Amino acid sequence: MTSGRLGGCRLLARLEGRSSLKNLEPYLFAEEGSPVHGDVIEFHGPEGTGKTEMLYHLIARCIIPKAEGGLGVEVMFVDTDYHFDMLRLVTILENRLAQGTEEMIKQCLGRLFLVSCSSSTQLLLTLYSLENLFCAHPSLCVLLLDSLSAFYWVDRSNGGESLTLQEMNLKKCANFLEKLVTQHHLILFATTQTLMQKSANSAESFLPLKLPHESDTDYRPYLCKSWQQMVTHRVFFSKQCNSGNSKDFTVVSCHLKRNQIVKRSFSVAECGVQF
Amino acid sequence: MVVLRAGLCPGLTEDMIQLLRANGIRTVVDFVSSDLEDVAQKCSLSYKALVAVRRVLLAQFSAFPANGADLYEELKSSTAILPTGSPSLDQLLDSGLYTGEVTELMGAPGSGKTQVCLGIAASVSLGLKQHVLFLDSTGGFTASRLYQMLQAQTEDEEEQLEALQRIQVVRVFNIYELLSALQELRDRLSQQVVSSMGPLKLVVLDSVSAVIYPLLGGRQSEGLALMMQLSRELKTLAREFSLAVVPTGIQVELDIGNGDVLEPSLVTPTQGL
């Protein structure tokens, strides 16, 4: 909405006030110096594999002040599932802060903005109205979206027979998110559910075109192309079945442009994600 | 898909609507996502007026961001923990059922879910003197069993009767009846009607799989969409009105066969909850 010179001044203010987010969570990324502003990271996996827990971990890393070891930046959390558990976040903060006093916690929570959406149309309109918030808060540079696939079945049912109609809202959301991320230099983390899986008794052979990470994690893309194309990193979450392992969850992180892959394990404790 | 019409918001006149429609802008989404300078030129409308309308439409239809600290304060004052009547179950749930949350009870048929639900209803009604809504979709609710549980907890007949009166039972045997009952509940709570239905704290839904399973299977995604709608409705009810919602169900993997666009198999129909 801002145009010309005014936009330029604001951009400069954003870049100057911007701190580097390279130390956000080094374990999640395949190469050093990630994430950078403009990155779009997708967390993909079945339910119960730690995606939302990882988001809480990232929120805690962001909103805890620098003095206590965090990054002290503001975070916007868009909740499409009505899934956000404030009490869980507070428990994580209490465990991570040296003095988990009410004052400190409230100060940290003051850096978190939350919005809940009930339909893909409302999500789209909310993203439009959030544009002003990003302009007004230059230090707000992390956008978390949980989850992007929440409206998949509803949209598919509403769109009838036409795939274009089914995907329209999500496509518009993806396009606008891309615009927000580039214009305001944000980092976007979005979770998607594994809604489609190969059936256990299928004798399908792997297609020769499958990338190495895909054969490992059985990834089936179902969201619109606009979203697939704007993702820069894809992180696959899965749960370990063998009980001998102390770490319960695994992430396989892929940098899509450079085709670099790294695999790590983590467990979830009272204080959140621990690598 | 909200269609633009006169009176939707101040400043949106019938003439404006006709001009916009002539240029292909029919819905709120079309209006908000279009370039207003462009529209002002094509429809020869005032740019300022369009910007003002856009601002009002966004304020009306988009969700409003809240600050974490404010939300936390609100949560501290409105969340209550309801004891279930069984100390070991309370321990498992971290002191009890939290209002504002949906707690799902899953188990094979005959594993005792209905009994636990009756126990929780009895505990909340008798112990906390709060109202309970019991949505029964299986016909498994028996008032005599509930009365038996209450008798075991208190000798006073007066108290037993009052506890029974605080539990409202609604029988719903398909998804549409269920959604309609939930809508009625929402209307009642929004209007804060003071009726025989006093302060409601607990909604039990026994069972959710009984209404969902008939919808799943086959090629239509409508069943899944209805399931998502139901789960969303339960979650928003819990959150907006500070209720503890307890649905029960059976967890089973379904293979829905070859879908139209993508290949199949869907895992766990209740994953939406």
Boltz contact constraints between the chains, C-beta under 6 A:
constraints:
  - contact:
      token1: [A, 47]
      token2: [B, 271]
      max_distance: 6.0
  - contact:
      token1: [A, 82]
      token2: [B, 235]
      max_distance: 6.0
  - contact:
      token1: [A, 82]
      token2: [B, 236]
      max_distance: 6.0
  - contact:
      token1: [A, 82]
      token2: [B, 239]
      max_distance: 6.0
  - contact:
      token1: [A, 86]
      token2: [B, 71]
      max_distance: 6.0
  - contact:
      token1: [A, 86]
      token2: [B, 72]
      max_distance: 6.0
  - contact:
      token1: [A, 86]
      token2: [B, 75]
      max_distance: 6.0
  - contact:
      token1: [A, 106]
      token2: [B, 69]
      max_distance: 6.0
  - contact:
      token1: [A, 109]
      token2: [B, 68]
      max_distance: 6.0
  - contact:
      token1: [A, 109]
      token2: [B, 69]
      max_distance: 6.0
  - contact:
      token1: [A, 109]
      token2: [B, 72]
      max_distance: 6.0
  - contact:
      token1: [A, 110]
      token2: [B, 69]
      max_distance: 6.0
  - contact:
      token1: [A, 112]
      token2: [B, 68]
      max_distance: 6.0
  - contact:
      token1: [A, 113]
      token2: [B, 65]
      max_distance: 6.0
  - contact:
      token1: [A, 114]
      token2: [B, 66]
      max_distance: 6.0
  - contact:
      token1: [A, 115]
      token2: [B, 63]
      max_distance: 6.0
  - contact:
      token1: [A, 115]
      token2: [B, 65]
      max_distance: 6.0
  - contact:
      token1: [A, 116]
      token2: [B, 63]
      max_distance: 6.0
  - contact:
      token1: [A, 117]
      token2: [B, 63]
      max_distance: 6.0
  - contact:
      token1: [A, 122]
      token2: [B, 63]
      max_distance: 6.0
  - contact:
      token1: [A, 125]
      token2: [B, 61]
      max_distance: 6.0
  - contact:
      token1: [A, 125]
      token2: [B, 62]
      max_distance: 6.0
  - contact:
      token1: [A, 126]
      token2: [B, 62]
      max_distance: 6.0
  - contact:
      token1: [A, 126]
      token2: [B, 63]
      max_distance: 6.0
  - contact:
      token1: [A, 128]
      token2: [B, 32]
      max_distance: 6.0
  - contact:
      token1: [A, 128]
      token2: [B, 58]
      max_distance: 6.0
  - contact:
      token1: [A, 129]
      token2: [B, 58]
      max_distance: 6.0
  - contact:
      token1: [A, 129]
      token2: [B, 62]
      max_distance: 6.0
  - contact:
      token1: [A, 153]
      token2: [B, 221]
      max_distance: 6.0
  - contact:
      token1: [A, 153]
      token2: [B, 224]
      max_distance: 6.0
  - contact:
      token1: [A, 153]
      token2: [B, 225]
      max_distance: 6.0
  - contact:
      token1: [A, 153]
      token2: [B, 228]
      max_distance: 6.0
  - contact:
      token1: [A, 154]
      token2: [B, 225]
      max_distance: 6.0
  - contact:
      token1: [A, 154]
      token2: [B, 228]
      max_distance: 6.0
  - contact:
      token1: [A, 156]
      token2: [B, 221]
      max_distance: 6.0
  - contact:
      token1: [A, 157]
      token2: [B, 221]
      max_distance: 6.0
  - contact:
      token1: [A, 157]
      token2: [B, 222]
      max_distance: 6.0
  - contact:
      token1: [A, 157]
      token2: [B, 225]
      max_distance: 6.0
  - contact:
      token1: [A, 196]
      token2: [B, 262]
      max_distance: 6.0
  - contact:
      token1: [A, 197]
      token2: [B, 265]
      max_distance: 6.0
  - contact:
      token1: [A, 197]
      token2: [B, 267]
      max_distance: 6.0
  - contact:
      token1: [A, 199]
      token2: [B, 255]
      max_distance: 6.0
  - contact:
      token1: [A, 199]
      token2: [B, 265]
      max_distance: 6.0
  - contact:
      token1: [A, 222]
      token2: [B, 262]
      max_distance: 6.0
